[in-house]
Amino acid sequence: METLTVKAGNVTIGGDSPIVVQTMCNTHTSDVAASVAQCVRLHQAGAELIRLTVPSLAQVESLRQIKEQLRAQGIDTPLVADVHFSSEIAIAVAEVVEKVRINPGNFHKDHEKAREQFARLVEVCKANGTAIRIGLNHGSLGERITGLYGNTPLAMKEAVMEWLNMCVENDFYNVVVSLKASNTFVMVEAYRLLANEMQNTGVVFPLHLGVTEAGNGDGGRIKSAVGISALLSEGIGNTIRVSLTEDPANELPVAQYLSDKYGRRLHSTMSSLTLEGKKAIATYCAPSKERLLLDFSCDFGKRLLDKELDEVVLKGTYLDENGVETVLDDSQYAEYLTDELMQAARRRFYRPEYIACPGCGRTMYNLEGTFEEVKRRTSHLKGMVIGVMGCIVNGPGEMADADWGYVGEGNGKVSIYKGKEPVLRHVPETEAIDRLLELIENQ
C-alpha cells in the first residue's frame, strides 16, 4: 500500500522505506540515568525508534536530558514521547523529541477543545520538524464514539479518521497512525477498514502496527506475529512494535524477524503443505524453536483469522538449543504450538486468555513477576479472560472484555475488576492475587 512519507529525526516511515522496528522503555522517565542506560541497550539491540512515557510536565525536562545525554554519546535514534490525558504535555514535549504519540481517546475530554489543542500541537510540530502518531487503542475509545458506533473495529476507524481529517485541515502530513487492540481479530479488522478508507480518500498515512497487551513468552510472540503478519502480508504496515510483558529488548528480535520476512529478506522454513478441505498439514525444517514458532504463526495466522482454514497439523523437524534435530510429528510440542496458534487466532481456547501490557514508566509494581504468578495460579481456568495491567491509562478499557482484571494503582495498591467494574480498590499488592483468586472461586 503506497503511503505518504513521514520523517522522525533520521528515520523515514512509509513511502518506499523498509519496515521500521521500534520499542518502548519500561524505566521511569524521571530516572534519567536508568532511561539513558536502557535506551543505549535498546539502540545496540537494533531499535530504530525508542518511545518513553511522559506522564507529567516534569518528565518533559527529564526527556530533554535523556536526549542530550544520548546525543552526546553519538546515539541518534529518534525518541518518541508517549502522552496520555494532557494535551499541554504533548505541546510542551513536541519541542524536545522527534515524534509525539497522542491518544485520541484521552487527548482532551472535550472534543471541540481537543480540536483547538491539536491545532496548537501541529504548529509546534511544524516549527520543530516533529512527527505525530495518532495512536488509538481499542480500550480507550471515547464515550462519544462508542455511543455512535459501539466498541467495534468500525468505531476505531471512525475515531482515527476524525483526527486524520484534522491533520489535513491543518495542512500537516508528518503523521503515523495506529489502531491497536489485544484481540487479534479486532486489531486486524480495524486496520483493514482504515487502510481501505484512507485509500478511498486519496490521503494514505503510514501505519504503525501492534497487538497491544499481547502478554509474554510463546503466547505473546505468537499473538503478535498472528496480528502483525496478517496485515504485513497484505501490504499494510510501515513500522511495528511487538508488545511483550518482558524486557523491551526481547521485543526487537521478533519485530526484526517480521520486518525481514515481509521485506522479503527472509523465507519460511515450511518445506511442504498439504490441504485437505479446510485442514492444512504443514511440514517444517526449522533451524530453531524460535524460528519454527514465528514461521508457523505467520504462515497460518491470517488463514485461521479469516477462517480460510479450520485446522492445522504441524509436522517436520527443528533443531533444539544443542543443535539436535527434534521430530515434531505427533509430539507434545507440535500440539502445544497448534493450541497456542488457534488461541491467538481466536479459533479455539485451550487455556485462559491473558491481556497483559508490556509495562512502561507509568507502571508502579513488578508487572512481569506478578503476571507470571497470575498465570501460574489461574492456568486451570480454561476459556476465562484475565487482564493484568500496569496502570489505569489503557488498563480498564483494554481489558473491558475480560472476566477479571488486576490493575496497578501505584503506591503498592491494586484495583480488581469484574468485567468493566472495579469490585475492590486499594488492595495491598501483597494480597491482591489472593483476593483475585478468592473472588473468582466464590463467584
ABEGO torsion letter per residue (X at the ends): XBBBBBBBEABBBEEABBBBBBBBBABBAABAAAAAAAAAAAAAAGBABBBBBBABAAAAAAAAAAAAAAAAAGBABBBBBBBBGBAAAAAAAAAABABBBBBAAAABABAAAAAAAAAAAAAAAAAAGBBBBBBBBAAABBAAAAAAAEBBAAAAAAAAAAAAAAAAAAGBABBBBBBBBABAAAAAAAAAAAAAAAAAAGBBBBBBBBBBGAEBEAAAAAAAAAAAAAAAAAGBEABBBBBBBBBAAAAAAAAAAAAAAAAGABBBABABBBBBEABBBBBBBBABAAAAAAAAAAAAAAAAAAGABABBBBBEBBBBAAGBBBBABGBAAAAAAAAAAAAAAGABBABBBBBBBAEBAABABBAAAAAAAAAAAAAABBGBBBBBBABAAAAAAAAAABABBBBBAEGGBBBBBBEABBABBGBBAAAAAAAAAAAAAAX
